[in-house]
């Protein structure tokens, strides 16, 4: 069996799957003619954008999804308001969020203010409110619970306006444009993700 690997820049409003749930849905199948046997590794919710890996390599999928490997994923997050050092420290040490109707304490994360990230404009653009400032954060997590970044930011009092997954381990969006699909050589992908020789 030959393995195939794709990196995509998932646009806002697209589902991280190939089948539509209603006729108006946009899915990954609208971006590219993918082989029948590939699947996304993890997901980004419909309102989130950014890096997604698609493959038929189950070993890679396991390594990236099993929490014991603690692989890093970095998000650029635009929030309403201006978080203080104290707020960032809360994100770093972990906050308690609700997952499946139960309290869950997030693992320690990296969090910092991000100055003017270089990103393409979102379509549609986020709502702009003149009297409410916003801030970009860079958050690096080693876990991926459902809507975790949004829940973490809401917990410390800063609703998310825009959420972009910028990297998975060493694989980054770099100069990809929204909707881009790039096929990647497997050996090279493993090197970038896991720093193998």
Backbone torsions as a table, in degrees:
resi	resn	phi	psi	omega
1	UNK	NA	132.1	178.8
2	UNK	-95.7	131.5	-179.5
3	UNK	-87.7	143.7	177.7
4	UNK	-123.4	145.6	-176.5
5	UNK	-135.7	130.3	179.1
6	UNK	-131.3	140.3	169.0
7	UNK	-109.5	132.1	178.9
8	UNK	-129.1	154.4	173.2
9	UNK	-103.8	94.3	-176.1
10	UNK	-67.2	127.9	177.9
11	UNK	-77.3	159.9	170.8
12	UNK	-57.9	140.4	174.8
13	UNK	87.9	-4.7	179.0
14	UNK	-97.5	142.8	173.8
15	UNK	-81.1	145.9	178.4
16	UNK	-84.1	55.7	-179.5
17	UNK	-158.0	175.1	-176.3
18	UNK	-102.8	-15.1	-177.5
19	UNK	-108.7	140.1	178.2
20	UNK	-79.6	140.4	174.0
21	UNK	-89.3	-30.2	171.1
22	UNK	-135.6	156.5	-173.9
23	UNK	-57.3	-26.3	-176.9
24	UNK	-83.3	-8.5	-178.9
25	UNK	-64.8	145.9	169.1
26	UNK	-107.1	135.7	-176.9
27	UNK	-128.9	179.1	179.1
28	UNK	-61.4	-27.5	179.3
29	UNK	-65.0	-20.0	177.8
30	UNK	-79.2	-9.7	-177.5
31	UNK	-94.4	-28.3	-168.7
32	UNK	-167.5	155.7	177.3
33	UNK	-89.4	81.7	-176.9
34	UNK	-73.7	153.8	172.1
35	UNK	-60.6	157.6	-175.6
36	UNK	-69.2	-21.7	-170.6
37	UNK	-103.3	12.7	179.7
38	UNK	-100.5	154.6	-179.5
39	UNK	-141.8	154.4	175.4
40	UNK	-68.7	143.2	174.6
41	UNK	-90.4	103.8	-174.0
42	UNK	75.1	-168.9	-177.9
43	UNK	-147.4	163.2	166.8
44	UNK	-122.6	135.5	-178.5
45	UNK	-66.9	167.8	-173.5
46	UNK	-55.7	-35.8	-176.2
47	UNK	-87.3	1.4	179.9
48	UNK	-106.7	157.8	-178.5
49	UNK	-123.8	171.9	167.0
50	UNK	117.7	-159.0	-167.3
51	UNK	-72.5	130.7	176.6
52	UNK	-140.0	136.0	176.2
53	UNK	-101.6	136.9	178.7
54	UNK	-125.1	129.9	-175.6
55	UNK	-159.2	167.9	170.0
56	UNK	-112.1	13.9	-179.8
57	UNK	-89.8	101.5	-175.3
58	UNK	-68.3	-29.0	178.0
59	UNK	-64.3	-44.3	178.5
60	UNK	-63.8	-45.4	-179.8
61	UNK	-57.2	-44.9	179.7
62	UNK	-61.0	-44.5	-178.1
63	UNK	-64.2	-32.2	-177.7
64	UNK	-88.1	-20.0	-176.8
65	UNK	-104.0	-23.9	-178.7
66	UNK	-72.5	120.5	-175.4
67	UNK	-58.4	-23.3	-176.3
68	UNK	-66.4	-21.8	-180.0
69	UNK	-82.1	-15.1	174.7
70	UNK	47.7	46.0	180.0
71	UNK	-73.4	148.8	-175.0
72	UNK	-86.7	137.3	168.5
73	UNK	-130.7	133.5	-174.1
74	UNK	-112.3	134.0	-177.6
75	UNK	-120.0	139.9	169.5
76	UNK	-102.4	121.3	-168.5
77	UNK	-125.7	121.2	175.1
78	UNK	-94.1	120.9	-177.9
79	UNK	-118.3	157.7	176.1
80	UNK	-82.5	126.1	-179.5
81	UNK	101.2	-178.9	-177.2
82	UNK	-125.0	101.0	179.4
83	UNK	-65.4	144.6	177.8
84	UNK	-91.2	175.8	175.3
85	UNK	-59.0	-36.9	179.3
86	UNK	-61.9	-42.2	178.4
87	UNK	-63.6	-44.0	179.3
88	UNK	-62.7	-38.5	179.3
89	UNK	-62.9	-37.3	176.6
90	UNK	-59.9	-44.5	178.8
91	UNK	-64.1	-37.9	-177.9
92	UNK	-67.1	-40.0	-175.6
93	UNK	-86.3	-19.5	179.8
94	UNK	113.8	141.3	177.6
95	UNK	-125.6	161.7	178.6
96	UNK	-96.8	121.1	179.2
97	UNK	-122.6	168.2	178.8
98	UNK	-98.4	123.7	176.1
99	UNK	-128.7	123.8	-178.7
100	UNK	51.0	44.5	176.5
101	UNK	65.0	18.1	176.8
102	UNK	-127.4	151.4	174.5
103	UNK	-70.6	137.9	178.2
104	UNK	-136.8	129.5	178.2
105	UNK	-93.0	120.4	-177.3
106	UNK	-72.6	151.5	176.3
107	UNK	-68.5	158.0	173.6
108	UNK	-54.3	142.8	-177.0
109	UNK	-132.4	165.8	170.3
110	UNK	-96.6	137.8	-178.7
111	UNK	-146.4	133.5	176.3
112	UNK	-154.7	159.1	174.1
113	UNK	-72.8	139.9	-179.0
114	UNK	-115.8	123.9	-179.1
115	UNK	-89.1	120.0	173.0
116	UNK	41.4	67.2	178.6
117	UNK	-64.4	146.2	-179.3
118	UNK	-87.7	99.0	-178.7
119	UNK	-134.4	147.9	173.7
120	UNK	-66.3	154.6	176.3
121	UNK	-61.5	141.3	177.1
122	UNK	-82.6	147.2	175.7
123	UNK	-122.8	113.9	-1.2
124	UNK	-75.6	156.5	179.6
125	UNK	-66.1	159.1	176.8
126	UNK	-69.8	157.2	178.3
127	UNK	-69.5	134.9	-178.0
128	UNK	-104.0	127.5	178.2
129	UNK	-121.8	114.5	-173.4
130	UNK	-59.4	-36.0	-173.4
131	UNK	-91.0	1.1	179.5
132	UNK	-121.0	113.4	179.2
133	UNK	-70.3	161.0	175.0
134	UNK	-132.8	163.1	-176.4
135	UNK	-139.3	143.5	171.9
136	UNK	-96.9	134.3	175.5
137	UNK	-117.6	151.6	168.5
138	UNK	-111.8	119.4	-179.5
139	UNK	-118.4	128.9	176.2
140	UNK	-117.4	119.3	-177.5
141	UNK	-113.7	160.0	173.7
142	UNK	-118.4	25.6	177.5
143	UNK	-152.9	165.0	-176.4
144	UNK	-144.4	68.6	176.1
145	UNK	-72.6	162.6	-178.6
146	UNK	-57.4	121.0	177.9
147	UNK	53.2	34.7	-172.2
148	UNK	-62.1	-46.6	-177.4
149	UNK	-61.5	-43.8	178.7
150	UNK	-61.4	-43.3	-179.2
151	UNK	-66.5	-39.4	179.8
152	UNK	-64.1	-45.7	-178.9
153	UNK	-67.1	-39.8	177.6
154	UNK	-62.7	-37.8	-178.5
155	UNK	-60.2	-37.9	-180.0
156	UNK	-91.1	6.2	171.4
157	UNK	94.3	20.3	-177.9
158	UNK	-129.1	96.0	-179.1
159	UNK	-61.7	143.6	-179.0
160	UNK	-82.6	130.0	175.9
161	UNK	-96.1	-39.4	-178.7
162	UNK	-148.0	140.4	-176.0
163	UNK	-136.6	121.4	-177.9
164	UNK	-128.7	122.3	173.0
165	UNK	-79.1	115.7	-174.0
166	UNK	-88.9	-34.2	-178.4
167	UNK	-153.5	156.4	171.5
168	UNK	-125.8	111.6	-170.9
169	UNK	49.2	-126.0	-176.5
170	UNK	-86.7	-2.1	-179.3
171	UNK	-87.8	123.3	-175.6
172	UNK	-123.0	160.6	175.4
173	UNK	-64.5	-36.7	-177.8
174	UNK	48.2	-119.3	-175.8
175	UNK	-97.9	18.8	177.5
176	UNK	-65.5	147.3	176.2
177	UNK	-102.8	158.2	-179.7
178	UNK	-56.3	128.5	180.0
179	UNK	91.2	-6.7	179.5
180	UNK	-65.1	145.5	174.2
181	UNK	-129.2	126.1	179.0
182	UNK	-125.3	126.7	172.9
183	UNK	-82.8	137.3	-174.7
184	UNK	-121.4	141.1	173.9
185	UNK	-65.4	134.3	-175.0
186	UNK	-59.6	-44.8	-178.8
187	UNK	-61.9	-43.1	-179.5
188	UNK	-64.8	-40.2	-179.9
189	UNK	-63.1	-45.1	178.3
190	UNK	-60.4	-39.3	179.2
191	UNK	-62.6	-44.2	-178.1
192	UNK	-68.6	-41.6	-176.8
193	UNK	-74.3	-41.4	-169.8
194	UNK	-119.0	7.4	179.1
195	UNK	52.7	41.7	176.9
196	UNK	-88.3	161.5	179.5
197	UNK	-91.6	NA	NA
